[in-house]
């Protein structure tokens, strides 16, 4: 399982010195939450900050756009060549066109669903996707607990995406207590914030989380 480090939970003042120390065998991706204060109530990182993060690490970026009208924002991240650009299915009426635009750049396309968004909302999009990001907390609010219905929804989405070879990513409330279960359900990428940074040593914690994910053996 891949670990995507949610730097929203990190000490931003020390990121410039900390990012170069991340080991790719422990931390696979750097998760960038872009919030516009519209789709979600918070405002966070934008393209300038994301570019700065890119300059301090060789680990690929996992760009998560929590913004209205993502078609206006997506092109700003093309030059950074991220691992994936993910937008929310709730935020645009042009999902197919946007997905095709991202893929033309050689970048993976991701679509995200809020906890209350039905899985069926992405049924028609599956042929155009490389990744589905399932939110297991309400987006835009840091430090929430994993929603109780999350595991059931993961199972549903895994069944939908598996025939297409789509990666399944989970974001929200991921920690030591649920890592093995998420792996067992076939989750490919976990976005980890406080569960990664709480010890003050994200490299060692990332290694520990990966070991926990392996403890259940081959995912279903």
Secondary structure, DSSP 8 states (H G I E B T S, - for coil): -EEEEEGGGS-GGGHHHHGGG--TTT--EEEEEEEBSSSSS-B---HHHHHHHHTT-SS-EEEEEE-SSGGGTGGGGGGGT-SEEEEEGGG-S-HHHHHHHHHHTT-EEEEEE-TTS-GGGGGGGGGG-SEEEEESS-TT-TT----TTHHHHHHHHHHHHHTTT-EEEEESS--TTTHHHHHHTT--EEEESHHHHTTS-HHHHHHHHHHHHHTT-S--
